[in-house]
Amino acid sequence: MMKPYPSLPPHSGLCCDSRHVKPGNVFFALNGSKNNGLDYVGAAIHSGAAHIVMDQNAAGTDAAKDAAKLELLQSQFPHIGFTIVGNARAAFAFYAAQTYPVKPSFIAAVTGTNGKSSTVHFCREIWGLLGRPSASIGTMGIITQNQVFDFKLTTPDALMLHENLQNLARQKIDHVAIEASSIGIDQHRLDFLPIRAAGFTNLTQDHLDYHGDMNAYRAAKLKLFSELLDPMGTAVINADTPEFETIQTICRTRKIRCWGYGSRGADLKILNRRPLLTGQDVIVEIFGHPYEFSLPLIGEFQLSNMLCTIGIILSEERFKIEDILAVIPSISAVPGRLQKIPGTPDDRAVFVDYAHTPDGLETVLRNVRDHQSQQQISQQISQQNGRILCVFGCGGDRDKTKRPIMGGIAARLSDHVYVTDDNPRSEDPATIRAEIIRGIKGKNFSNCPTRREAIYQAVTDLKPNDILIIAGKGHERGQIFADHVDDFDDSEVAHAAITEVFSP
């Protein structure tokens, strides 16, 4: 097979950030949504870059201006070689794969607006319980049975990804599940990976600040199946989503095995579920045979994520269905994903969840309401139904259109909403809250200027049979403002509030 890119000259390593260039590095001048890679070439060379790889049209907007910049750089640094390629990001992934060629034997990737973190977490835990050394890579970092390595991207850059996969393989970790974000896919971070199974959870509004519209967002997700999944691999698709038939057609065209899961799944189908205080008892049909098991998590969406996980694990044809189902009751909840915070009286509950999109928030609130109602019916609780309280905000410098939408969802599905700050970043927090409140039609909300104040007030307001959802930040341990980052963990603040309010 012909190499898609030319060989690089001898070098000390690859780098795509001019601030981190070391002497002898090859610097990749990658374009961002707002930045022209050419603007950082001079700084990279001054830091010791020995060779530059860049796009044929650096920013794709003003070819003549970029050509003039390149000509000036070449005249200023005649000793530096320049390799011009059609797509520098794809080239970066190719050279990263060449630099770190060793990989775990089984790599799965999961895409979707919501559910990625839960699914890769479940994969890692079940593989481990079945005796296979495993890891997950995503929003919460690289997690193995022995360590956690944190980073700030859902899908790390191509060099970091290939390097860490090689490190995992050399630690004898042979099974890895990766969150495949739409931005990561669009920026070629997963290119040249041997992906043997790919999961699709759902598609709802998110990242429109990057993609521009839902069509571009959808197209990025679908590349996992049309371009990245190994032709001998397996696609595991949520059959309850509008995208199912499209992905099924893509797989049929590429002659890739495709399994559907969910309420309408032909291969992994939900038949029945009974909510419990500690989770749910479920009956599913897998490849035509019924099975029963207990899932120690609440919400139908978590059962859906688990079916995606089961499909991914079965796709390798190494494990028996019965063995997989036997270990599911032993899995743990994902930090920040409907994570129950201890310390409340038994008739009240507080959960922290990462829901930060309209669909994510609606799914969590609907599932908690349904779980609360079904539990009261099954236990013949005669008291008046409890309330659903919700603390949430929206991030700054992100898609603004979802703010009033999420405000409307929270107010409609909660009895009271505490509108507060998420990560304001460079935006005015009060302005973000006002945009959320604009979507609320009634008066069942409070405008809380600080997140800590909102959580304490909501915990104080808890009455018997109430459930509080603290949404948006999940596992995050900081709150980002324009000029600083505060230490802030929703679960820790909630636990402190519960201790203060309910301790004798």
Buried (B, 14 or more C-beta within 10 A) or exposed (E): EEEEBEEBEEBBEBBBEBEEBEEEBBBBBBBEEEEBBBBBBBEBBEBBBBBBBBBEBBBEEEEEEBEEBBEEBBEEBEEBEBBBBEBBBBBBBBBBBBBBEEBBEBBBBBBBBBBBBBBBBBBBBBBBBBEBBBBBBBBBBBBBEEEEEEBEBBBBBBBBBBBBBBBBBEBEBBBBBBBBBBBBBBBBBBBBBBBBBBBBBBBBBBBBBBBEEBEBBBBBBBBBBBEBBBEEBBBBBBBBBEBBEBBBEBBEEBEBEBBBBBBEBEBBBBEEBEBBEEBBEBBBBBEEEEBEBBBBBBBBBBBBBBBBBBBBBBBBEEBEBEEBBEBBEEBEBBBBBBBBBEBBEEEBBBBBBBBBBBBBBBBBBBBBBBBBEBBBEEEEBEEEEBBBBBBBBBBBEBBBEBBBBBBBBBBBBBBBBBBBBBBBBEBEBEEBBBBBBEBBEEEBBBBBEBBBBBBBBBBEBBEEBBBBBBBBBBBBBEBBBEEEEEEBBBBEBBBBBBEEBBEE
